[in-house]
Amino acid sequence: MSERLQKWLAGRGVASRRQAEAMITAGRISVNGEIAELGMKVDGTERVEVDGKLIRTTARKTKQRTIIYHKPPGEICTRSDPQGRRTIFESLPKVLGARWVTVGRLDYQTSGLLILTTDGELANKLMHPSSELQREYSVRALGDLSDQQLARLQSGVKLEDGEAKFDDIQVTDAKAANKSYRVVISEGRNRIVRRLFEHVGCRVNRLMRVRYGPVPLPHDLRPGKYRELGEAEIKNLRNAF
C-alpha cells in the first residue's frame, strides 16, 4: 500500500512529517534517483535517499525507541555545528536503521528535559501545535515583577511574532536579586520563555525545562545522561493528545 513520502519517512524515524516536508522542499530527498516532490507517494519498493544516503526499507521492522535526556547548558540540539560546539547527539546511544528525532529543542544555554524518539509519527504529534502539550520550566531571572506584570504574562502580551502567554506562573523564591519562578506554557516557539520575561523587563539567566506533557525530568537523571522510557510511559505520552 502506498503512502505519502513524508509519512513513509516519519514511520522510519528519519524525521517528523513536518521536518520531512521541509527536507523534500529543500531537494534533499530522492526517489529512484529523481529529486522528490511534495505529495508523491511510495510503497516501499523504491530506492529512497536522504542527502545521498539510502533509507533501508526494513527500518519499520526495527522496534521504535523513545528516551529522555537531561541536556546541560552549553550543548546544541543540531547534529553538527560549524563552531565546533558539543551537540546532544554525542551523548546519545546509536540507533541502527533509524535516527533520533528531537521533540522540542532547547537553545544553547537552556538545560533540562529533552524527549527523543525514533518514531517520527509520535514526534510529529507531540510537537504539533494542536496537541497543546504543556511545558514546565524552572526560571531564574534578574528583575522584580509586580502583580500586574505577572497577570499580564498570563493574560497575554504581544511579541514580534504574535501574542503569547504563560498558562501559569508562580514565584518560588523572591528573596534574592535573582528571583525564581515556575512557569507553564503550551507552545514551543523559539526562545518563547526568555522573550516573555524580556518583554516585561526581566533578564533570564538560568532556564531549565522540568516537564514536557506527562513526562517529568527525573531528579536522579544527571546532566548529560539519558534514560529509556518504558512501555507505560510511552503509552502515557500517546494518550496525552
N, C-alpha and C positions, 0 to 999 in steps of 0.2 A: 504494500500500500504506500502510495506516495504522500509526502507531506512537504510543507514549505521549508525551504532550505534553512531559515533561521531557527525554526522549531527543531529540525533534524540536528543542527549544530548544538542547540541548547541541550537536547536529550543526550548528547555525548559529552557534556561537561566542557565544551570548547569555550562557551561564553553564555551569558544570558541572552534571551531573544533580542533585547534592545541593543546589547553590545554587538551581537551577530549582525543585526541590521546595519549598524554603523560600519562594521568591517566589510560588509558587502558593498555598501555605498562607496567606501574608500578603495574598492578594487582589490582588496587583499585576499579574496577567495575565488578560486577557480573550480569549475566542474568539467571534468573530461577535457582539461586543457584550455577551456574558454573562461574568460572573466565572468563571474556570476552576476546576476541581476536580481534586484528585489522582486519577490513574487514568484520566482521559479521554484519548481518542486523537484524533489529527488526521492528515490525509493530504496537507496542503499546500495545499489549495484554500480553507481557512478564512482569515479575517482575524484574525490573532493580534497582540495588542498588549501591550507591557510598559510599565507606567506611562503608558499612553496613546499610546505610540509604536509605529507599525506595524513589524512584523518582516517584511522582504522575503522572499518565498518563494524568490527566486533566490539567496539568500545562500549556499546549499550549493555553488553552482557556483563561488564565489569560492575561489581557492587558499588553503588554510589556511597560516597563518604562525606560526612559533614563534621567539621571541627570548630572549636573556638580557640582563639589566640589572644593572649594578653600582649598587646602592642606597647612597647615602651616608646617614649618620646625619642625623636631622632631617627626614626625609620620611615621609609616611604612605602606606599601601597602599590607602586608600579613594579613591573618585573625587572626593569633596568633603569639606571639613572645616569645621564651624561656627566653629572657632577661627582659620580662615584660614591654617593651616599648609600648606606646599607638599606636593603629592601626587606620587607617582611618575609619574602619567599626564601630567603637564606636560612630562616629558622624553621621552615615547614617541611613535613615529610614529602618525599617524591611520590607521585602517583603514576601508575602505568596505564597508558592509553587514554588519559584524560588530563585535565588541568584544573587547578583551583580557581574558582570564581569568588571574588571578594564581595561580600554583602555589605554595602555601605562603607565606603572608605573613610579613613581618618587622616587628617592632614599631618604634616611632618612633626609638629610639636605636640599633637594630641595623642594621649595614651588611652589604653583601656581595651574594651571588648571588641573583637572582630569575629564575625562568623564567616567561614569559608567552606565551600561545598563543591563537589564535582557534579552536582545535579543542577544543570543550568535552568531547568524549569522551576525548581524550588527557589533558586537565587532570584529569578525574574519576579516571582510572586512576592517574595519578601521585600524587594526594592521598589515594586510598582507603587506609585502614589496612591492608588485606590486601596491598598492594604492598610494605610494609615497606622502602621505599627509604631508604637511609642518607643522613643529612645530616651534613656535617662542618663544624665551627666552629673558628675561632681565638678563644681566650678570654684576656682579661687580668683577673685577679681579685685583690682585696686579702685576704690571709689565707693562712696556712700549712695545707696539707693533709697529714696523716700518711698513711703507707702504709695504715693501717686505714681511714681515710676514703676514700681512693682506691678501695680494694677494695669498700667499701660502695656507692659510686656505680656500680660495675659489677655488683654482685650485686643491687641494687635497694633503694630506700627508699620509704617510704610518704608520699605527698603528700596534700593535701586531696581531690584528685580521682582517687586511686588510685596504685598502685605505678608507679615509673618508674626507669629506669636508663640509663647510657651503655653502648653496645656496646664502646667503648674510650675510654680517657683517658690522655693522655701529657703529662708535664711537659716543656715545651720551653725554659723559662728560669726558674730558681728563685733567681737572684742578688739581684733587687731585692725591695722590699716588695710590688710588684705582680707576682705570678707569672704566667707564660704557659703556656697549655695548648692541646692539640689534642684535641677530643672528637668522637666519632661517636655518633649516635643515630638510631634507626629510627622515630621518630614525630614528629609536629608539633604537639603540644598547646601551647596558648598559653603563652609565656614559659617553656617547659619547661627550657631550658638554664639560664637565670637562677635558676629555682626550685630546681633540683637543687643548684647551688652554694650558694644561700642556706640550704638545708636543713642543710648541714654547716658553716655559719658563715662563708662567703666571699661577699663582695660583688663582683659582676661590674661592672667599669667600662668594658670595651670588649668588644664581641661582633661577630664577622664570620662570615657563612656563606661557606665557601670551596668547597663542593661539594654538589650535590644529585643523588643517584643517580650515574649515569656522567658527569655534566656538571660539570667544574671551573670555577671562576672564573678566567678568563684573567689572567695577570699584566699584560698590556698593555691591559686594559679598565679605563679610568679611572672613578672615581666619577661618577655622573650620565650615563654613556654606555651605549649598548646595542649589541648585535650580533645579526644574523640567524643562526639555526642552519641549517647545510646539511643536505641530504637524509641523508647518512651519520650525522650527529649525531642527527637526529630518529629515524632507524632504531634507533640505539643506545638512545635513550630508550624506544621502543616495545618493545624486546626486554629491557628491564630488569626487567619484571614479568611 
